[in-house]
Amino acid sequence: MKRTINHVLFDLDGTILDTNELIIRSFLHALQGVVPDGFDREHIIPSMGQPLVDQMKQFTGLDDVSHLVAAYREINWRLHDELVKPFPHVPEVLGRLHRSGIRMGVVTTKMRQTTERGLKSFGLIDYMDAIVTIDDVSHPKPHPEPVLLAMEKLGADPAGTLMVGDSSVDMQAARAAGCVAVGVAWSLKGEQVLRDSGAQHILHDMRDLYTLVGLERDV
């Protein structure tokens, strides 16, 4: 049977790497004394996946958030290795897809430096034939530019490409770029948010990807 999916793109944070606690703690640290009392993780979760500068402006109402971004990045870098881990079955699934000839890439709103650090920490970078970060584009997700750039790097056909993510911006960018939008049920935002944003499939386990790309799932 001819394979119909030959390329898979992944968001990074909240999709293949569990950086949720790192992100939340970094925001709370950077925003201490800036946002009102009572500002907590529930205020942060809905916008996770958007560019950091946009989030800081949204949370504070400030035009210049460079000092807050710097504070966020300092603690985020310092706590990275302590708090980050891959989601269940990610290394094995990406390894098998790679061995099966599926070409893969990462499309993220993170900086390249922290993106590569996360991928290298768990041996995932060697599986990626394209990495597109916020440093590489003029218009981050939900604009389709990052997804289109990744597909260009891979020589991918949109109809034969999955874009897997945990946020509405991932689903919107995927649909706008013409590829297949796939959400992950372990998103902090909830499965329904992803469906409402255009997800055509939902993974409840990373091994569900095998079926979507035409591989048999291991028992």
WOFENQUI-V968276 format. One record per residue. SS is DSSP state (A for helix, B for strand, O for the rest). PHI is phi in radians with two decimals (none if undefined). OMEGA is omega as a letter, one per 20 degrees, with the letter a starting at -180 (none if undefined). Layout:
ss-><SS & SS>
phi-><PHI & PHI>
omega-><OMEGA & OMEGA>
This chain:
ss-><O & O & O & O & O & O & B & B & B & B & O & O & B & O & O & O & B & B & O & A & A & A & A & A & A & A & A & A & A & A & O & O & O & O & O & O & O & O & O & O & A & A & A & A & A & O & O & O & O & O & O & A & A & A & A & A & A & A & A & A & O & O & O & O & O & A & A & A & A & A & A & A & A & A & A & A & A & A & A & A & A & A & A & O & B & B & O & O & O & A & A & A & A & A & A & A & A & A & A & O & O & O & B & B & B & B & B & O & O & O & O & A & A & A & A & A & A & A & A & A & A & O & O & O & A & A & A & B & B & B & B & B & O & A & A & A & O & O & O & O & O & O & O & O & A & A & A & A & A & A & A & A & A & A & O & O & O & A & A & A & B & B & B & B & B & O & O & A & A & A & A & A & A & A & A & A & A & O & O & B & B & B & B & B & O & O & O & O & O & O & A & A & A & A & A & A & O & O & O & O & B & B & B & O & O & A & A & A & A & A & A & A & A & O & O & O & O & O & O>
phi-><none & -1.26 & -1.25 & -1.71 & -1.91 & -2.04 & -2.41 & -2.32 & -1.85 & -2.19 & -1.18 & -1.75 & -1.15 & 1.41 & -2.03 & -1.86 & -1.98 & -1.47 & -1.88 & -0.99 & -1.17 & -1.06 & -1.11 & -1.10 & -1.14 & -1.16 & -1.10 & -1.07 & -1.15 & -1.16 & -1.66 & -1.03 & 1.45 & -1.83 & -1.71 & -1.11 & -0.99 & 1.71 & -1.18 & -2.51 & -1.02 & -1.19 & -1.39 & -1.54 & -0.95 & -1.04 & -1.74 & -1.07 & 1.90 & -1.43 & -1.02 & -1.01 & -1.06 & -1.09 & -1.12 & -1.07 & -1.14 & -1.10 & -1.24 & -1.90 & 1.33 & -1.53 & -1.45 & -1.80 & -2.04 & -1.07 & -1.19 & -1.28 & -1.08 & -1.12 & -1.12 & -1.06 & -1.18 & -1.12 & -1.32 & -1.08 & -1.18 & -1.20 & -1.65 & -0.89 & -1.20 & -1.28 & -1.93 & -1.65 & -2.66 & -1.30 & -1.22 & -0.92 & 1.25 & -1.08 & -1.03 & -1.19 & -1.19 & -1.13 & -1.10 & -1.20 & -1.05 & -1.07 & -1.16 & -1.51 & 1.62 & -1.30 & -1.62 & -2.25 & -2.66 & -2.01 & -2.23 & -2.42 & -1.65 & -1.46 & -1.18 & -1.10 & -1.03 & -1.34 & -1.08 & -1.18 & -1.07 & -1.10 & -1.18 & -1.21 & -1.02 & -2.12 & 1.20 & -1.65 & -1.13 & -1.22 & -1.50 & -1.74 & -1.60 & -2.64 & -2.28 & -2.08 & -2.00 & -1.14 & -1.26 & -1.78 & -2.31 & -1.57 & -2.23 & -1.27 & -0.90 & -1.46 & -1.08 & -1.31 & -0.88 & -1.11 & -1.21 & -1.10 & -1.15 & -1.09 & -1.13 & -1.10 & -1.10 & -1.56 & 1.17 & -1.64 & -1.56 & -0.92 & -1.15 & -1.82 & -2.17 & -1.68 & -2.05 & -1.83 & -2.72 & -2.01 & -2.37 & -1.11 & -1.15 & -1.15 & -1.15 & -1.15 & -1.13 & -1.07 & -1.13 & -1.16 & -1.51 & 1.54 & -1.71 & -1.51 & -1.53 & -2.20 & -1.71 & -1.98 & -1.22 & -1.48 & -1.05 & -1.12 & -1.41 & 1.68 & -1.05 & -1.15 & -1.04 & -1.22 & -1.07 & -1.14 & -1.60 & 2.01 & -1.05 & -1.64 & -2.49 & -2.19 & -1.57 & -1.71 & -2.74 & -1.00 & -1.21 & -1.08 & -1.08 & -0.97 & -1.09 & -1.17 & -1.75 & 1.53 & -1.84 & -1.29 & -1.43 & -1.11 & -1.35>
omega-><a & r & r & r & a & a & r & r & a & q & a & a & r & a & r & r & r & r & a & a & r & a & a & r & r & r & a & r & a & a & a & a & a & r & a & r & a & r & a & a & a & r & a & a & a & a & r & a & r & r & a & a & r & r & a & r & r & a & a & a & a & r & r & a & a & r & r & r & r & r & r & a & r & a & r & r & a & a & a & a & r & a & a & r & r & r & a & r & a & a & a & a & a & r & a & r & r & r & a & r & r & r & a & r & r & r & a & r & r & r & a & a & a & r & a & r & r & a & r & a & a & r & a & a & a & r & a & r & r & r & r & a & r & r & a & a & r & a & a & r & j & r & a & a & a & r & r & r & r & r & r & r & a & a & a & r & a & a & r & a & r & r & a & a & a & a & r & a & r & a & a & r & r & a & a & r & r & r & a & a & a & r & r & a & r & r & r & a & r & a & a & r & a & r & a & a & r & r & r & r & r & r & r & a & a & r & r & r & a & r & a & a & r & r & r & r & r & r & none>
